[in-house]
């Protein structure tokens, strides 16, 4: 099957596929900001250049598109009918690269959280997952057993007894 676009139009379409500041990434960033968390973006000195980095917590967050990174959900399992071998190879390379980046970060004692595009629809579940990761793992390496830094919502009303 031939492409429905001319080579110039296909090039234009593919050029618009973003790698930074995608809608799923912005959703996660808004949630983290609302939770009162601070972060850095796209740290080039870390393997895989994670989408979101919390250096003090040694946490790297990747926000993956289900299709592009071959997630096992409905959207990620779909392979285009046109040029199928190309897409299977491309997505396979992306998955292999994701595994390498995760292993390299973990070898440097970084924690890695991968959030999938399909998981972002339920913001309550997403917030719970982020909180669990921050609280569960924050105190594991702490010799004082402090349990890490608490997470507070921005502008939350103070509670007095």
Backbone as CSV, one residue per row, in Angstrom:
resi,resn,N_x,N_y,N_z,CA_x,CA_y,CA_z,C_x,C_y,C_z
1,UNK,0.847,-1.176,0.000,0.000,0.000,0.000,0.896,1.244,0.000
2,UNK,0.604,2.176,-0.869,1.392,3.400,-0.926,0.850,4.423,0.056
3,UNK,1.692,5.385,0.363,1.317,6.430,1.306,0.258,7.335,0.678
4,UNK,-0.690,7.807,1.495,-1.743,8.680,0.986,-1.241,10.115,0.825
5,UNK,-0.090,10.425,1.426,0.487,11.770,1.312,1.687,11.759,0.374
6,UNK,1.960,12.911,-0.193,3.185,13.069,-0.977,4.362,13.057,0.004
7,UNK,5.578,12.810,-0.488,6.737,12.823,0.425,6.888,14.149,1.190
8,UNK,6.578,15.260,0.547,6.693,16.556,1.214,5.656,16.688,2.332
9,UNK,4.426,16.261,2.048,3.363,16.343,3.042,3.645,15.379,4.198
10,UNK,4.112,14.157,3.911,4.448,13.189,4.960,5.541,13.762,5.858
11,UNK,6.533,14.387,5.254,7.614,15.001,6.015,7.068,16.088,6.942
12,UNK,6.154,16.873,6.429,5.532,17.933,7.228,4.734,17.355,8.398
13,UNK,3.985,16.293,8.131,3.186,15.652,9.177,4.104,15.086,10.261
14,UNK,5.142,14.369,9.875,6.043,13.751,10.850,6.842,14.793,11.626
15,UNK,7.134,15.906,11.013,7.880,16.977,11.680,7.074,17.555,12.843
16,UNK,5.760,17.450,12.778,4.903,18.000,13.827,4.743,17.060,15.027
17,UNK,5.251,15.822,14.918,5.203,14.889,16.045,6.227,15.385,17.065
18,UNK,5.730,15.742,18.250,6.588,16.374,19.240,7.239,15.342,20.156
19,UNK,8.414,15.697,20.646,9.106,14.860,21.608,9.100,15.489,22.990
20,UNK,8.845,16.775,23.057,8.809,17.498,24.329,7.496,18.263,24.419
21,UNK,7.087,18.521,25.656,5.881,19.318,25.906,4.640,18.730,25.231
22,UNK,4.546,17.404,25.233,3.372,16.751,24.671,2.200,16.915,25.641
23,UNK,0.998,16.695,25.166,-0.187,16.820,26.024,-0.110,15.883,27.240
24,UNK,0.287,14.606,27.071,0.403,13.749,28.256,1.454,14.258,29.254
25,UNK,2.570,14.747,28.733,3.616,15.283,29.611,3.104,16.509,30.371
26,UNK,2.392,17.379,29.706,1.849,18.573,30.357,0.828,18.193,31.427
27,UNK,0.054,17.140,31.191,-0.906,16.661,32.186,-0.179,16.253,33.466
28,UNK,0.901,15.500,33.314,1.665,15.047,34.479,2.316,16.241,35.183
29,UNK,2.863,17.168,34.420,3.503,18.335,35.023,2.504,19.173,35.810
30,UNK,1.293,19.346,35.278,0.264,20.103,36.013,-0.081,19.408,37.325
31,UNK,-0.187,18.071,37.277,-0.496,17.312,38.486,0.613,17.485,39.523
32,UNK,1.852,17.347,39.106,2.973,17.478,40.043,3.012,18.870,40.664
33,UNK,2.753,19.892,39.865,2.737,21.262,40.374,1.599,21.432,41.369
34,UNK,0.441,20.891,41.056,-0.709,20.974,41.955,-0.424,20.255,43.274
35,UNK,0.397,19.203,43.229,0.768,18.463,44.432,1.855,19.180,45.232
36,UNK,2.356,20.301,44.698,3.382,21.062,45.400,4.787,20.542,45.168
37,UNK,4.974,19.732,44.133,6.279,19.152,43.838,7.030,20.016,42.834
38,UNK,8.333,20.049,42.982,9.173,20.788,42.049,9.999,19.791,41.258
39,UNK,10.307,20.147,40.033,10.974,19.203,39.145,11.766,19.955,38.094
40,UNK,12.593,19.215,37.387,13.358,19.719,36.249,12.904,18.941,35.020
41,UNK,13.142,19.535,33.865,12.701,18.918,32.611,13.885,18.478,31.752
42,UNK,13.778,17.303,31.179,14.662,16.825,30.115,16.146,16.980,30.440
43,UNK,16.575,16.426,31.566,17.977,16.525,31.973,18.851,15.732,31.010
44,UNK,19.629,16.430,30.218,20.449,15.793,29.194,21.606,15.007,29.790
45,UNK,21.965,15.269,31.052,23.077,14.553,31.666,22.668,13.185,32.215
46,UNK,21.389,12.850,32.136,20.905,11.548,32.599,20.575,10.649,31.405
47,UNK,20.797,9.341,31.558,20.474,8.416,30.455,19.002,8.516,30.062
48,UNK,18.754,8.632,28.781,17.394,8.682,28.264,16.760,10.048,28.325
49,UNK,17.449,11.017,28.915,16.929,12.383,29.012,15.472,12.352,29.501
50,UNK,15.256,11.929,30.764,13.886,11.756,31.274,13.029,13.009,31.086
51,UNK,11.720,12.799,30.896,10.794,13.904,30.682,10.737,14.810,31.909
52,UNK,10.710,14.205,33.085,10.600,14.952,34.339,11.581,14.343,35.323
53,UNK,12.313,15.201,36.028,13.315,14.732,36.974,13.134,15.455,38.300
54,UNK,13.179,14.695,39.379,13.190,15.261,40.732,14.547,14.900,41.336
55,UNK,15.539,15.784,41.152,16.906,15.444,41.555,17.051,15.124,43.048
56,UNK,16.394,15.876,43.908,16.515,15.634,45.343,15.975,14.279,45.761
57,UNK,15.029,13.782,45.035,14.425,12.477,45.326,15.032,11.369,44.474
58,UNK,15.954,11.744,43.577,16.565,10.812,42.621,15.483,10.003,41.907
59,UNK,14.505,10.729,41.383,13.384,10.113,40.679,13.330,10.661,39.256
60,UNK,13.346,9.758,38.296,13.217,10.115,36.882,11.869,9.600,36.401
61,UNK,11.115,10.469,35.748,9.788,10.087,35.254,9.782,10.170,33.732
62,UNK,9.373,9.076,33.123,9.178,9.046,31.683,7.674,9.008,31.427
63,UNK,7.200,9.869,30.536,5.797,9.867,30.138,5.772,9.323,28.712
64,UNK,5.339,8.077,28.586,5.398,7.387,27.298,4.051,7.385,26.591
65,UNK,4.100,7.629,25.294,2.933,7.430,24.445,2.771,5.939,24.200
66,UNK,1.573,5.437,24.365,1.330,3.992,24.256,1.732,3.436,22.887
67,UNK,1.398,4.142,21.816,1.735,3.659,20.478,3.246,3.650,20.265
68,UNK,3.904,4.757,20.547,5.321,4.919,20.225,6.224,4.007,21.044
69,UNK,5.787,3.614,22.237,6.636,2.794,23.099,6.099,1.379,23.294
70,UNK,5.067,1.005,22.522,4.588,-0.368,22.489,3.976,-0.864,23.785
71,UNK,3.138,-0.050,24.410,2.455,-0.481,25.626,1.492,-1.616,25.295
72,UNK,1.125,-2.406,26.303,0.250,-3.548,26.042,-1.238,-3.209,26.140
73,UNK,-1.583,-1.932,26.041,-2.989,-1.521,26.021,-3.512,-1.570,24.577
74,UNK,-4.766,-1.212,24.387,-5.384,-1.259,23.063,-4.649,-0.385,22.055
75,UNK,-4.353,0.853,22.446,-3.682,1.773,21.522,-2.253,1.318,21.232
76,UNK,-1.565,0.835,22.243,-0.171,0.433,22.068,-0.011,-0.850,21.285
77,UNK,-0.995,-1.723,21.351,-0.902,-3.009,20.655,-1.207,-2.887,19.164
78,UNK,-1.773,-1.756,18.757,-2.137,-1.571,17.348,-0.900,-1.232,16.511
79,UNK,-0.704,-2.006,15.471,0.397,-1.742,14.540,-0.233,-1.338,13.212
80,UNK,0.228,-0.238,12.620,-0.348,0.179,11.336,-0.246,-0.928,10.285
81,UNK,-1.251,-1.001,9.426,-1.255,-2.021,8.382,-0.241,-1.688,7.290
82,UNK,-0.094,-0.408,7.002,0.851,0.010,5.971,2.272,-0.010,6.547
83,UNK,3.182,-0.605,5.831,4.589,-0.635,6.191,4.801,-1.302,7.556
84,UNK,4.087,-2.366,7.783,4.096,-3.062,9.076,5.498,-3.435,9.571
85,UNK,6.370,-4.003,8.736,7.712,-4.362,9.232,8.483,-3.149,9.763
86,UNK,8.338,-2.013,9.095,9.013,-0.790,9.559,8.542,-0.416,10.965
87,UNK,7.235,-0.399,11.167,6.694,0.023,12.459,7.022,-0.969,13.561
88,UNK,6.974,-2.259,13.260,7.327,-3.259,14.264,8.779,-3.093,14.695
89,UNK,9.664,-2.865,13.714,11.084,-2.667,14.042,11.287,-1.384,14.833
90,UNK,10.626,-0.308,14.423,10.784,0.980,15.096,10.320,0.905,16.547
91,UNK,9.154,0.348,16.770,8.617,0.253,18.125,9.471,-0.709,18.955
92,UNK,9.966,-1.762,18.336,10.879,-2.685,19.026,12.160,-1.984,19.470
93,UNK,12.715,-1.129,18.599,13.914,-0.358,18.971,13.609,0.601,20.109
94,UNK,12.436,1.243,20.062,12.052,2.166,21.143,11.969,1.420,22.473
95,UNK,11.361,0.247,22.464,11.221,-0.538,23.701,12.584,-0.966,24.230
96,UNK,13.463,-1.403,23.337,14.805,-1.818,23.754,15.566,-0.633,24.347
97,UNK,15.436,0.517,23.719,16.101,1.724,24.219,15.542,2.119,25.590
98,UNK,14.226,1.991,25.774,13.614,2.297,27.071,14.192,1.404,28.166
99,UNK,14.368,0.122,27.872,14.929,-0.820,28.847,16.369,-0.438,29.184
100,UNK,17.147,-0.073,28.176,18.545,0.331,28.400,18.610,1.579,29.277
101,UNK,17.778,2.563,28.983,17.797,3.808,29.758,17.399,3.560,31.204
102,UNK,16.387,2.748,31.402,15.947,2.420,32.765,17.074,1.739,33.543
103,UNK,17.721,0.757,32.919,18.811,0.035,33.577,19.973,0.971,33.912
104,UNK,20.303,1.884,32.995,21.401,2.828,33.236,21.077,3.773,34.389
105,UNK,19.831,4.233,34.465,19.425,5.106,35.571,19.460,4.350,36.898
106,UNK,18.936,3.134,36.900,18.927,2.339,38.126,20.344,2.006,38.579
107,UNK,21.274,1.825,37.625,22.672,1.575,37.971,23.291,2.796,38.660
108,UNK,22.748,3.967,38.400,23.215,5.207,39.046,22.392,5.517,40.299
109,UNK,21.649,4.523,40.778,20.808,4.651,41.985,19.668,5.645,41.829
110,UNK,19.146,5.778,40.627,17.951,6.594,40.400,16.743,5.671,40.398
111,UNK,15.633,6.188,40.895,14.361,5.486,40.782,13.718,5.933,39.483
112,UNK,13.020,5.028,38.820,12.415,5.331,37.517,10.922,5.024,37.588
113,UNK,10.130,6.001,37.180,8.685,5.836,37.094,8.283,6.053,35.644
114,UNK,7.635,5.056,35.061,7.130,5.185,33.695,5.619,5.343,33.770
115,UNK,5.132,6.440,33.235,3.699,6.707,33.171,3.270,6.588,31.715
116,UNK,2.226,5.825,31.481,1.740,5.592,30.126,0.583,6.544,29.817
117,UNK,0.496,6.921,28.581,-0.549,7.836,28.111,-1.944,7.372,28.530
118,UNK,-2.203,6.074,28.440,-3.534,5.560,28.774,-3.844,5.663,30.269
119,UNK,-2.821,5.761,31.114,-3.016,5.856,32.558,-3.388,7.265,33.012
120,UNK,-3.242,8.231,32.135,-3.431,9.626,32.524,-4.885,10.055,32.525
121,UNK,-5.773,9.193,32.050,-7.193,9.562,31.967,-7.823,9.682,33.344
122,UNK,-7.380,8.871,34.294,-7.912,8.897,35.657,-6.920,9.643,36.548
123,UNK,-7.146,10.962,36.716,-6.187,11.776,37.473,-6.102,11.381,38.935
124,UNK,-7.206,10.910,39.506,-7.176,10.469,40.899,-6.246,9.282,41.080
125,UNK,-6.351,8.306,40.196,-5.489,7.128,40.257,-4.037,7.512,39.982
126,UNK,-3.837,8.446,39.063,-2.492,8.913,38.742,-1.857,9.575,39.963
127,UNK,-2.606,10.448,40.624,-2.077,11.124,41.815,-1.752,10.110,42.909
128,UNK,-2.614,9.136,43.090,-2.365,8.095,44.094,-1.087,7.332,43.766
129,UNK,-0.905,7.011,42.496,0.295,6.269,42.090,1.559,7.078,42.348
130,UNK,1.525,8.363,42.014,2.690,9.226,42.238,2.975,9.330,43.739
131,UNK,1.945,9.570,44.535,2.127,9.653,45.996,2.710,8.355,46.554
132,UNK,2.200,7.219,46.090,2.701,5.928,46.567,4.186,5.773,46.250
133,UNK,4.587,6.140,45.047,5.995,6.031,44.657,6.843,6.944,45.540
134,UNK,6.395,8.156,45.762,7.167,9.103,46.567,7.279,8.650,48.020
135,UNK,6.200,8.170,48.594,6.214,7.781,49.999,6.830,6.406,50.223
136,UNK,6.553,5.455,49.359,7.032,4.088,49.531,8.552,4.024,49.423
137,UNK,9.098,4.697,48.440,10.521,4.548,48.173,11.364,5.636,48.798
138,UNK,10.777,6.731,49.255,11.566,7.847,49.768,12.340,7.477,51.022
139,UNK,11.796,6.631,51.880,12.458,6.307,53.125,13.298,5.049,53.090
140,UNK,13.296,4.304,51.988,14.003,3.026,51.963,15.497,3.164,52.193
141,UNK,16.126,4.163,51.582,17.565,4.317,51.738,17.934,5.295,52.837
142,UNK,16.966,5.753,53.598,17.205,6.754,54.629,17.625,6.061,55.925
143,UNK,18.903,6.209,56.345,19.348,5.520,57.542,18.638,5.999,58.805
144,UNK,18.109,7.196,58.786,17.401,7.736,59.944,15.944,7.280,59.965
145,UNK,15.488,6.672,58.877,14.106,6.201,58.815,13.105,7.331,58.759
146,UNK,13.499,8.442,58.175,12.652,9.629,58.151,11.451,9.512,57.245
147,UNK,11.481,8.618,56.275,10.330,8.435,55.403,10.239,9.444,54.281
148,UNK,11.267,10.259,54.098,11.266,11.181,52.971,10.536,12.469,53.247
149,UNK,10.453,13.282,52.220,9.823,14.586,52.318,8.337,14.442,52.072
150,UNK,7.486,15.026,52.933,6.045,14.906,52.703,5.617,15.667,51.455
151,UNK,4.526,15.231,50.874,3.969,15.876,49.698,2.722,16.628,50.134
152,UNK,2.687,17.925,49.847,1.552,18.749,50.239,0.959,19.424,49.014
153,UNK,-0.370,19.477,48.919,-0.983,20.201,47.810,-0.695,21.698,47.950
154,UNK,-0.531,22.356,46.840,-0.313,23.794,46.823,-1.575,24.486,47.320
155,UNK,-1.411,25.473,48.168,-2.509,26.287,48.690,-3.553,25.471,49.446
156,UNK,-3.125,24.383,50.067,-4.087,23.595,50.841,-4.395,24.323,52.145
157,UNK,-5.645,24.284,52.585,-5.979,24.951,53.827,-5.260,24.274,54.993
158,UNK,-4.774,25.067,55.939,-4.098,24.469,57.090,-5.118,23.880,58.026
159,UNK,-4.733,22.792,58.667,-5.628,22.111,59.589,-5.135,22.368,60.992
160,UNK,-5.978,22.904,61.837,-5.598,23.147,63.216,-6.516,22.347,64.125
161,UNK,-5.945,21.872,65.219,-6.747,21.072,66.154,-7.263,21.906,67.282
